[in-house]
Amino acid sequence: MPREHIAKVLERRTPALMAIEGVAGTGEGREGADTVLVVFVVRKTSELAASIPSELDGWRVVIREVGKVTAPPP
């Protein structure tokens, strides 16, 4: 059975991922030759990593630490 397109998975799963304290965003990324679902976190801790699944709907999840994300001033 083919996997659902990653954009659809992100659309459906991002609200729950963003509800996890420390998650700054989600996106589509590359890990070598593979397309992966990326969860961006402020600071990667073992507790936070344990609360984020390693796979969602057939897509591997990669956690990337990005620090605090803020919008630029207008």
HTML snippet that shows the backbone in 3Dmol.js (N, CA, C, O; Angstrom):
<script src="https://3Dmol.org/build/3Dmol-min.js"></script>
<div id="view" style="width:600px;height:400px;position:relative"></div>
<script>
const pdb = `
ATOM      1  N   MET A   1       0.843  -1.181   0.000  1.00  0.00           N
ATOM      2  CA  MET A   1       0.000   0.000   0.000  1.00  0.00           C
ATOM      3  C   MET A   1       0.887   1.241   0.000  1.00  0.00           C
ATOM      4  O   MET A   1       1.758   1.362   0.861  1.00  0.00           O
ATOM      5  N   PRO A   2       0.692   2.164  -0.934  1.00  0.00           N
ATOM      6  CA  PRO A   2       1.543   3.355  -1.002  1.00  0.00           C
ATOM      7  C   PRO A   2       1.304   4.284   0.191  1.00  0.00           C
ATOM      8  O   PRO A   2       0.206   4.357   0.741  1.00  0.00           O
ATOM      9  N   ARG A   3       2.355   4.980   0.561  1.00  0.00           N
ATOM     10  CA  ARG A   3       2.254   5.949   1.658  1.00  0.00           C
ATOM     11  C   ARG A   3       1.488   7.181   1.206  1.00  0.00           C
ATOM     12  O   ARG A   3       1.496   7.557   0.034  1.00  0.00           O
ATOM     13  N   GLU A   4       0.835   7.789   2.168  1.00  0.00           N
ATOM     14  CA  GLU A   4       0.178   9.075   1.920  1.00  0.00           C
ATOM     15  C   GLU A   4       1.280  10.114   1.668  1.00  0.00           C
ATOM     16  O   GLU A   4       2.360  10.032   2.253  1.00  0.00           O
ATOM     17  N   HIS A   5       1.001  11.089   0.795  1.00  0.00           N
ATOM     18  CA  HIS A   5       1.988  12.119   0.485  1.00  0.00           C
ATOM     19  C   HIS A   5       2.408  12.828   1.771  1.00  0.00           C
ATOM     20  O   HIS A   5       1.577  13.099   2.638  1.00  0.00           O
ATOM     21  N   ILE A   6       3.691  13.123   1.885  1.00  0.00           N
ATOM     22  CA  ILE A   6       4.226  13.714   3.115  1.00  0.00           C
ATOM     23  C   ILE A   6       3.559  15.047   3.452  1.00  0.00           C
ATOM     24  O   ILE A   6       3.392  15.364   4.630  1.00  0.00           O
ATOM     25  N   ALA A   7       3.174  15.833   2.445  1.00  0.00           N
ATOM     26  CA  ALA A   7       2.508  17.114   2.713  1.00  0.00           C
ATOM     27  C   ALA A   7       1.178  16.899   3.427  1.00  0.00           C
ATOM     28  O   ALA A   7       0.816  17.682   4.306  1.00  0.00           O
ATOM     29  N   LYS A   8       0.457  15.861   3.065  1.00  0.00           N
ATOM     30  CA  LYS A   8      -0.819  15.550   3.725  1.00  0.00           C
ATOM     31  C   LYS A   8      -0.586  15.098   5.161  1.00  0.00           C
ATOM     32  O   LYS A   8      -1.337  15.462   6.066  1.00  0.00           O
ATOM     33  N   VAL A   9       0.462  14.298   5.361  1.00  0.00           N
ATOM     34  CA  VAL A   9       0.795  13.841   6.717  1.00  0.00           C
ATOM     35  C   VAL A   9       1.154  15.048   7.582  1.00  0.00           C
ATOM     36  O   VAL A   9       0.697  15.156   8.720  1.00  0.00           O
ATOM     37  N   LEU A  10       1.965  15.949   7.049  1.00  0.00           N
ATOM     38  CA  LEU A  10       2.329  17.156   7.799  1.00  0.00           C
ATOM     39  C   LEU A  10       1.099  17.993   8.136  1.00  0.00           C
ATOM     40  O   LEU A  10       0.959  18.481   9.258  1.00  0.00           O
ATOM     41  N   GLU A  11       0.222  18.153   7.173  1.00  0.00           N
ATOM     42  CA  GLU A  11      -0.998  18.944   7.392  1.00  0.00           C
ATOM     43  C   GLU A  11      -1.822  18.369   8.544  1.00  0.00           C
ATOM     44  O   GLU A  11      -2.346  19.110   9.377  1.00  0.00           O
ATOM     45  N   ARG A  12      -1.927  17.069   8.579  1.00  0.00           N
ATOM     46  CA  ARG A  12      -2.757  16.410   9.586  1.00  0.00           C
ATOM     47  C   ARG A  12      -2.050  16.295  10.939  1.00  0.00           C
ATOM     48  O   ARG A  12      -2.692  16.427  11.980  1.00  0.00           O
ATOM     49  N   ARG A  13      -0.751  16.052  10.935  1.00  0.00           N
ATOM     50  CA  ARG A  13      -0.024  15.745  12.173  1.00  0.00           C
ATOM     51  C   ARG A  13       0.620  16.965  12.852  1.00  0.00           C
ATOM     52  O   ARG A  13       0.925  16.904  14.043  1.00  0.00           O
ATOM     53  N   THR A  14       0.831  18.062  12.127  1.00  0.00           N
ATOM     54  CA  THR A  14       1.522  19.215  12.704  1.00  0.00           C
ATOM     55  C   THR A  14       0.829  19.781  13.938  1.00  0.00           C
ATOM     56  O   THR A  14       1.525  20.086  14.906  1.00  0.00           O
ATOM     57  N   PRO A  15      -0.493  19.943  13.972  1.00  0.00           N
ATOM     58  CA  PRO A  15      -1.095  20.503  15.197  1.00  0.00           C
ATOM     59  C   PRO A  15      -0.746  19.719  16.466  1.00  0.00           C
ATOM     60  O   PRO A  15      -0.458  20.323  17.499  1.00  0.00           O
ATOM     61  N   ALA A  16      -0.768  18.401  16.406  1.00  0.00           N
ATOM     62  CA  ALA A  16      -0.433  17.599  17.586  1.00  0.00           C
ATOM     63  C   ALA A  16       1.053  17.713  17.926  1.00  0.00           C
ATOM     64  O   ALA A  16       1.415  17.751  19.102  1.00  0.00           O
ATOM     65  N   LEU A  17       1.906  17.766  16.919  1.00  0.00           N
ATOM     66  CA  LEU A  17       3.337  17.917  17.178  1.00  0.00           C
ATOM     67  C   LEU A  17       3.640  19.283  17.787  1.00  0.00           C
ATOM     68  O   LEU A  17       4.464  19.393  18.695  1.00  0.00           O
ATOM     69  N   MET A  18       2.970  20.329  17.283  1.00  0.00           N
ATOM     70  CA  MET A  18       3.193  21.685  17.796  1.00  0.00           C
ATOM     71  C   MET A  18       2.692  21.835  19.228  1.00  0.00           C
ATOM     72  O   MET A  18       3.127  22.740  19.940  1.00  0.00           O
ATOM     73  N   ALA A  19       1.797  20.973  19.653  1.00  0.00           N
ATOM     74  CA  ALA A  19       1.282  21.020  21.031  1.00  0.00           C
ATOM     75  C   ALA A  19       2.301  20.486  22.033  1.00  0.00           C
ATOM     76  O   ALA A  19       2.126  20.662  23.239  1.00  0.00           O
ATOM     77  N   ILE A  20       3.352  19.842  21.559  1.00  0.00           N
ATOM     78  CA  ILE A  20       4.402  19.327  22.441  1.00  0.00           C
ATOM     79  C   ILE A  20       5.320  20.485  22.801  1.00  0.00           C
ATOM     80  O   ILE A  20       5.881  21.137  21.920  1.00  0.00           O
ATOM     81  N   GLU A  21       5.472  20.739  24.095  1.00  0.00           N
ATOM     82  CA  GLU A  21       6.326  21.843  24.536  1.00  0.00           C
ATOM     83  C   GLU A  21       7.750  21.640  24.044  1.00  0.00           C
ATOM     84  O   GLU A  21       8.343  20.578  24.231  1.00  0.00           O
ATOM     85  N   GLY A  22       8.288  22.679  23.411  1.00  0.00           N
ATOM     86  CA  GLY A  22       9.649  22.616  22.884  1.00  0.00           C
ATOM     87  C   GLY A  22       9.713  22.429  21.391  1.00  0.00           C
ATOM     88  O   GLY A  22      10.777  22.594  20.794  1.00  0.00           O
ATOM     89  N   VAL A  23       8.585  22.083  20.767  1.00  0.00           N
ATOM     90  CA  VAL A  23       8.552  21.937  19.309  1.00  0.00           C
ATOM     91  C   VAL A  23       8.341  23.323  18.694  1.00  0.00           C
ATOM     92  O   VAL A  23       7.415  24.042  19.067  1.00  0.00           O
ATOM     93  N   ALA A  24       9.215  23.688  17.745  1.00  0.00           N
ATOM     94  CA  ALA A  24       9.166  25.002  17.114  1.00  0.00           C
ATOM     95  C   ALA A  24       8.539  24.969  15.727  1.00  0.00           C
ATOM     96  O   ALA A  24       8.122  26.007  15.215  1.00  0.00           O
ATOM     97  N   GLY A  25       8.468  23.787  15.110  1.00  0.00           N
ATOM     98  CA  GLY A  25       7.895  23.697  13.776  1.00  0.00           C
ATOM     99  C   GLY A  25       8.075  22.315  13.187  1.00  0.00           C
ATOM    100  O   GLY A  25       8.698  21.438  13.786  1.00  0.00           O
ATOM    101  N   THR A  26       7.513  22.137  11.996  1.00  0.00           N
ATOM    102  CA  THR A  26       7.647  20.871  11.277  1.00  0.00           C
ATOM    103  C   THR A  26       7.898  21.174   9.807  1.00  0.00           C
ATOM    104  O   THR A  26       7.661  22.290   9.346  1.00  0.00           O
ATOM    105  N   GLY A  27       8.369  20.197   9.090  1.00  0.00           N
ATOM    106  CA  GLY A  27       8.583  20.383   7.668  1.00  0.00           C
ATOM    107  C   GLY A  27       9.026  19.103   7.000  1.00  0.00           C
ATOM    108  O   GLY A  27       9.152  18.053   7.631  1.00  0.00           O
ATOM    109  N   GLU A  28       9.256  19.218   5.719  1.00  0.00           N
ATOM    110  CA  GLU A  28       9.754  18.111   4.907  1.00  0.00           C
ATOM    111  C   GLU A  28      11.241  18.329   4.709  1.00  0.00           C
ATOM    112  O   GLU A  28      11.677  19.451   4.451  1.00  0.00           O
ATOM    113  N   GLY A  29      12.016  17.276   4.826  1.00  0.00           N
ATOM    114  CA  GLY A  29      13.455  17.415   4.656  1.00  0.00           C
ATOM    115  C   GLY A  29      14.062  16.210   3.976  1.00  0.00           C
ATOM    116  O   GLY A  29      13.366  15.284   3.559  1.00  0.00           O
ATOM    117  N   ARG A  30      15.372  16.245   3.877  1.00  0.00           N
ATOM    118  CA  ARG A  30      16.129  15.149   3.267  1.00  0.00           C
ATOM    119  C   ARG A  30      17.150  14.653   4.280  1.00  0.00           C
ATOM    120  O   ARG A  30      17.765  15.430   5.010  1.00  0.00           O
ATOM    121  N   GLU A  31      17.305  13.369   4.300  1.00  0.00           N
ATOM    122  CA  GLU A  31      18.327  12.715   5.110  1.00  0.00           C
ATOM    123  C   GLU A  31      18.991  11.736   4.163  1.00  0.00           C
ATOM    124  O   GLU A  31      18.484  10.637   3.941  1.00  0.00           O
ATOM    125  N   GLY A  32      20.119  12.129   3.607  1.00  0.00           N
ATOM    126  CA  GLY A  32      20.735  11.331   2.553  1.00  0.00           C
ATOM    127  C   GLY A  32      19.815  11.358   1.338  1.00  0.00           C
ATOM    128  O   GLY A  32      19.431  12.428   0.866  1.00  0.00           O
ATOM    129  N   ALA A  33      19.465  10.187   0.836  1.00  0.00           N
ATOM    130  CA  ALA A  33      18.582  10.099  -0.336  1.00  0.00           C
ATOM    131  C   ALA A  33      17.108  10.014   0.053  1.00  0.00           C
ATOM    132  O   ALA A  33      16.238   9.982  -0.817  1.00  0.00           O
ATOM    133  N   ASP A  34      16.824   9.978   1.360  1.00  0.00           N
ATOM    134  CA  ASP A  34      15.451   9.781   1.828  1.00  0.00           C
ATOM    135  C   ASP A  34      14.743  11.092   2.135  1.00  0.00           C
ATOM    136  O   ASP A  34      15.350  12.033   2.646  1.00  0.00           O
ATOM    137  N   THR A  35      13.467  11.143   1.821  1.00  0.00           N
ATOM    138  CA  THR A  35      12.611  12.240   2.259  1.00  0.00           C
ATOM    139  C   THR A  35      12.132  11.891   3.661  1.00  0.00           C
ATOM    140  O   THR A  35      11.704  10.768   3.925  1.00  0.00           O
ATOM    141  N   VAL A  36      12.212  12.872   4.557  1.00  0.00           N
ATOM    142  CA  VAL A  36      11.836  12.633   5.950  1.00  0.00           C
ATOM    143  C   VAL A  36      10.933  13.751   6.442  1.00  0.00           C
ATOM    144  O   VAL A  36      10.913  14.847   5.882  1.00  0.00           O
ATOM    145  N   LEU A  37      10.198  13.459   7.484  1.00  0.00           N
ATOM    146  CA  LEU A  37       9.390  14.454   8.173  1.00  0.00           C
ATOM    147  C   LEU A  37      10.283  15.030   9.268  1.00  0.00           C
ATOM    148  O   LEU A  37      10.799  14.284  10.100  1.00  0.00           O
ATOM    149  N   VAL A  38      10.471  16.353   9.275  1.00  0.00           N
ATOM    150  CA  VAL A  38      11.378  16.995  10.222  1.00  0.00           C
ATOM    151  C   VAL A  38      10.560  17.687  11.308  1.00  0.00           C
ATOM    152  O   VAL A  38       9.597  18.399  11.024  1.00  0.00           O
ATOM    153  N   VAL A  39      10.963  17.462  12.553  1.00  0.00           N
ATOM    154  CA  VAL A  39      10.388  18.186  13.683  1.00  0.00           C
ATOM    155  C   VAL A  39      11.507  19.069  14.229  1.00  0.00           C
ATOM    156  O   VAL A  39      12.536  18.577  14.691  1.00  0.00           O
ATOM    157  N   PHE A  40      11.283  20.395  14.166  1.00  0.00           N
ATOM    158  CA  PHE A  40      12.258  21.358  14.650  1.00  0.00           C
ATOM    159  C   PHE A  40      11.963  21.641  16.118  1.00  0.00           C
ATOM    160  O   PHE A  40      10.824  21.921  16.490  1.00  0.00           O
ATOM    161  N   VAL A  41      13.003  21.564  16.947  1.00  0.00           N
ATOM    162  CA  VAL A  41      12.826  21.782  18.382  1.00  0.00           C
ATOM    163  C   VAL A  41      13.754  22.903  18.848  1.00  0.00           C
ATOM    164  O   VAL A  41      14.802  23.156  18.253  1.00  0.00           O
ATOM    165  N   VAL A  42      13.340  23.566  19.926  1.00  0.00           N
ATOM    166  CA  VAL A  42      14.152  24.642  20.496  1.00  0.00           C
ATOM    167  C   VAL A  42      15.446  24.061  21.046  1.00  0.00           C
ATOM    168  O   VAL A  42      16.531  24.573  20.769  1.00  0.00           O
ATOM    169  N   ARG A  43      15.331  22.999  21.820  1.00  0.00           N
ATOM    170  CA  ARG A  43      16.495  22.326  22.398  1.00  0.00           C
ATOM    171  C   ARG A  43      16.191  20.838  22.466  1.00  0.00           C
ATOM    172  O   ARG A  43      15.183  20.428  23.042  1.00  0.00           O
ATOM    173  N   LYS A  44      17.055  20.043  21.885  1.00  0.00           N
ATOM    174  CA  LYS A  44      16.824  18.598  21.862  1.00  0.00           C
ATOM    175  C   LYS A  44      17.260  17.987  23.185  1.00  0.00           C
ATOM    176  O   LYS A  44      18.436  18.028  23.546  1.00  0.00           O
ATOM    177  N   THR A  45      16.306  17.425  23.894  1.00  0.00           N
ATOM    178  CA  THR A  45      16.587  16.722  25.142  1.00  0.00           C
ATOM    179  C   THR A  45      16.094  15.289  24.992  1.00  0.00           C
ATOM    180  O   THR A  45      15.309  14.989  24.093  1.00  0.00           O
ATOM    181  N   SER A  46      16.547  14.417  25.861  1.00  0.00           N
ATOM    182  CA  SER A  46      16.097  13.030  25.784  1.00  0.00           C
ATOM    183  C   SER A  46      14.606  12.933  26.086  1.00  0.00           C
ATOM    184  O   SER A  46      13.910  12.104  25.501  1.00  0.00           O
ATOM    185  N   GLU A  47      14.106  13.780  27.001  1.00  0.00           N
ATOM    186  CA  GLU A  47      12.679  13.763  27.332  1.00  0.00           C
ATOM    187  C   GLU A  47      11.838  14.203  26.127  1.00  0.00           C
ATOM    188  O   GLU A  47      10.814  13.594  25.818  1.00  0.00           O
ATOM    189  N   LEU A  48      12.282  15.258  25.460  1.00  0.00           N
ATOM    190  CA  LEU A  48      11.549  15.747  24.293  1.00  0.00           C
ATOM    191  C   LEU A  48      11.605  14.719  23.168  1.00  0.00           C
ATOM    192  O   LEU A  48      10.591  14.440  22.528  1.00  0.00           O
ATOM    193  N   ALA A  49      12.773  14.162  22.928  1.00  0.00           N
ATOM    194  CA  ALA A  49      12.921  13.154  21.868  1.00  0.00           C
ATOM    195  C   ALA A  49      12.019  11.949  22.135  1.00  0.00           C
ATOM    196  O   ALA A  49      11.493  11.348  21.199  1.00  0.00           O
ATOM    197  N   ALA A  50      11.841  11.596  23.408  1.00  0.00           N
ATOM    198  CA  ALA A  50      10.990  10.457  23.751  1.00  0.00           C
ATOM    199  C   ALA A  50       9.519  10.750  23.493  1.00  0.00           C
ATOM    200  O   ALA A  50       8.727   9.820  23.332  1.00  0.00           O
ATOM    201  N   SER A  51       9.137  12.024  23.452  1.00  0.00           N
ATOM    202  CA  SER A  51       7.730  12.376  23.232  1.00  0.00           C
ATOM    203  C   SER A  51       7.381  12.547  21.758  1.00  0.00           C
ATOM    204  O   SER A  51       6.217  12.759  21.417  1.00  0.00           O
ATOM    205  N   ILE A  52       8.378  12.457  20.883  1.00  0.00           N
ATOM    206  CA  ILE A  52       8.168  12.617  19.436  1.00  0.00           C
ATOM    207  C   ILE A  52       8.355  11.253  18.785  1.00  0.00           C
ATOM    208  O   ILE A  52       9.398  10.625  18.963  1.00  0.00           O
ATOM    209  N   PRO A  53       7.356  10.784  18.030  1.00  0.00           N
ATOM    210  CA  PRO A  53       7.488   9.462  17.397  1.00  0.00           C
ATOM    211  C   PRO A  53       8.631   9.429  16.388  1.00  0.00           C
ATOM    212  O   PRO A  53       8.952  10.450  15.779  1.00  0.00           O
ATOM    213  N   SER A  54       9.237   8.277  16.210  1.00  0.00           N
ATOM    214  CA  SER A  54      10.326   8.127  15.241  1.00  0.00           C
ATOM    215  C   SER A  54       9.800   7.884  13.830  1.00  0.00           C
ATOM    216  O   SER A  54      10.558   7.912  12.861  1.00  0.00           O
ATOM    217  N   GLU A  55       8.491   7.646  13.725  1.00  0.00           N
ATOM    218  CA  GLU A  55       7.854   7.398  12.422  1.00  0.00           C
ATOM    219  C   GLU A  55       6.401   7.830  12.515  1.00  0.00           C
ATOM    220  O   GLU A  55       5.734   7.597  13.523  1.00  0.00           O
ATOM    221  N   LEU A  56       5.921   8.461  11.455  1.00  0.00           N
ATOM    222  CA  LEU A  56       4.510   8.850  11.370  1.00  0.00           C
ATOM    223  C   LEU A  56       3.965   8.459   9.999  1.00  0.00           C
ATOM    224  O   LEU A  56       4.461   8.917   8.969  1.00  0.00           O
ATOM    225  N   ASP A  57       2.969   7.632   9.996  1.00  0.00           N
ATOM    226  CA  ASP A  57       2.291   7.235   8.756  1.00  0.00           C
ATOM    227  C   ASP A  57       3.256   6.765   7.676  1.00  0.00           C
ATOM    228  O   ASP A  57       3.083   7.070   6.496  1.00  0.00           O
ATOM    229  N   GLY A  58       4.276   6.016   8.095  1.00  0.00           N
ATOM    230  CA  GLY A  58       5.230   5.451   7.140  1.00  0.00           C
ATOM    231  C   GLY A  58       6.405   6.349   6.811  1.00  0.00           C
ATOM    232  O   GLY A  58       7.291   5.936   6.062  1.00  0.00           O
ATOM    233  N   TRP A  59       6.447   7.560   7.342  1.00  0.00           N
ATOM    234  CA  TRP A  59       7.553   8.482   7.088  1.00  0.00           C
ATOM    235  C   TRP A  59       8.456   8.536   8.315  1.00  0.00           C
ATOM    236  O   TRP A  59       7.972   8.667   9.439  1.00  0.00           O
ATOM    237  N   ARG A  60       9.755   8.435   8.104  1.00  0.00           N
ATOM    238  CA  ARG A  60      10.714   8.539   9.208  1.00  0.00           C
ATOM    239  C   ARG A  60      10.732   9.972   9.712  1.00  0.00           C
ATOM    240  O   ARG A  60      10.687  10.912   8.920  1.00  0.00           O
ATOM    241  N   VAL A  61      10.797  10.141  11.029  1.00  0.00           N
ATOM    242  CA  VAL A  61      10.828  11.457  11.655  1.00  0.00           C
ATOM    243  C   VAL A  61      12.245  11.744  12.130  1.00  0.00           C
ATOM    244  O   VAL A  61      12.877  10.912  12.780  1.00  0.00           O
ATOM    245  N   VAL A  62      12.738  12.942  11.793  1.00  0.00           N
ATOM    246  CA  VAL A  62      14.060  13.392  12.205  1.00  0.00           C
ATOM    247  C   VAL A  62      13.865  14.645  13.054  1.00  0.00           C
ATOM    248  O   VAL A  62      13.105  15.539  12.682  1.00  0.00           O
ATOM    249  N   ILE A  63      14.548  14.708  14.186  1.00  0.00           N
ATOM    250  CA  ILE A  63      14.472  15.871  15.072  1.00  0.00           C
ATOM    251  C   ILE A  63      15.698  16.738  14.824  1.00  0.00           C
ATOM    252  O   ILE A  63      16.830  16.254  14.828  1.00  0.00           O
ATOM    253  N   ARG A  64      15.452  18.038  14.608  1.00  0.00           N
ATOM    254  CA  ARG A  64      16.557  18.975  14.389  1.00  0.00           C
ATOM    255  C   ARG A  64      16.430  20.134  15.366  1.00  0.00           C
ATOM    256  O   ARG A  64      15.382  20.774  15.455  1.00  0.00           O
ATOM    257  N   GLU A  65      17.499  20.395  16.091  1.00  0.00           N
ATOM    258  CA  GLU A  65      17.521  21.499  17.055  1.00  0.00           C
ATOM    259  C   GLU A  65      17.782  22.803  16.311  1.00  0.00           C
ATOM    260  O   GLU A  65      18.743  22.910  15.549  1.00  0.00           O
ATOM    261  N   VAL A  66      16.906  23.808  16.540  1.00  0.00           N
ATOM    262  CA  VAL A  66      17.036  25.081  15.840  1.00  0.00           C
ATOM    263  C   VAL A  66      17.133  26.277  16.777  1.00  0.00           C
ATOM    264  O   VAL A  66      17.378  27.396  16.327  1.00  0.00           O
ATOM    265  N   GLY A  67      16.945  26.058  18.068  1.00  0.00           N
ATOM    266  CA  GLY A  67      16.951  27.188  18.988  1.00  0.00           C
ATOM    267  C   GLY A  67      15.606  27.894  18.956  1.00  0.00           C
ATOM    268  O   GLY A  67      14.664  27.430  18.313  1.00  0.00           O
ATOM    269  N   LYS A  68      15.526  29.017  19.655  1.00  0.00           N
ATOM    270  CA  LYS A  68      14.275  29.770  19.725  1.00  0.00           C
ATOM    271  C   LYS A  68      14.027  30.448  18.381  1.00  0.00           C
ATOM    272  O   LYS A  68      14.905  31.123  17.843  1.00  0.00           O
ATOM    273  N   VAL A  69      12.840  30.264  17.853  1.00  0.00           N
ATOM    274  CA  VAL A  69      12.468  30.845  16.565  1.00  0.00           C
ATOM    275  C   VAL A  69      11.563  32.045  16.812  1.00  0.00           C
ATOM    276  O   VAL A  69      10.547  31.933  17.498  1.00  0.00           O
ATOM    277  N   THR A  70      11.933  33.190  16.252  1.00  0.00           N
ATOM    278  CA  THR A  70      11.112  34.388  16.381  1.00  0.00           C
ATOM    279  C   THR A  70      10.902  35.012  15.005  1.00  0.00           C
ATOM    280  O   THR A  70      11.714  34.846  14.094  1.00  0.00           O
ATOM    281  N   ALA A  71       9.800  35.728  14.883  1.00  0.00           N
ATOM    282  CA  ALA A  71       9.519  36.416  13.620  1.00  0.00           C
ATOM    283  C   ALA A  71      10.330  37.710  13.563  1.00  0.00           C
ATOM    284  O   ALA A  71      10.558  38.345  14.593  1.00  0.00           O
ATOM    285  N   PRO A  72      10.770  38.105  12.353  1.00  0.00           N
ATOM    286  CA  PRO A  72      11.498  39.360  12.253  1.00  0.00           C
ATOM    287  C   PRO A  72      10.569  40.538  12.524  1.00  0.00           C
ATOM    288  O   PRO A  72       9.363  40.427  12.303  1.00  0.00           O
ATOM    289  N   PRO A  73      11.098  41.654  12.994  1.00  0.00           N
ATOM    290  CA  PRO A  73      10.240  42.810  13.240  1.00  0.00           C
ATOM    291  C   PRO A  73       9.627  43.323  11.934  1.00  0.00           C
ATOM    292  O   PRO A  73      10.225  43.183  10.867  1.00  0.00           O
ATOM    293  N   PRO A  74       8.453  43.906  12.021  1.00  0.00           N
ATOM    294  CA  PRO A  74       7.792  44.409  10.793  1.00  0.00           C
ATOM    295  C   PRO A  74       8.534  45.575  10.171  1.00  0.00           C
ATOM    296  O   PRO A  74       8.106  46.101   9.144  1.00  0.00           O
TER     297      PRO A  74
END
`;
const viewer = $3Dmol.createViewer("view");
viewer.addModel(pdb, "pdb");
viewer.setStyle({}, {cartoon: {color: "spectrum"}});
viewer.zoomTo();
viewer.render();
</script>
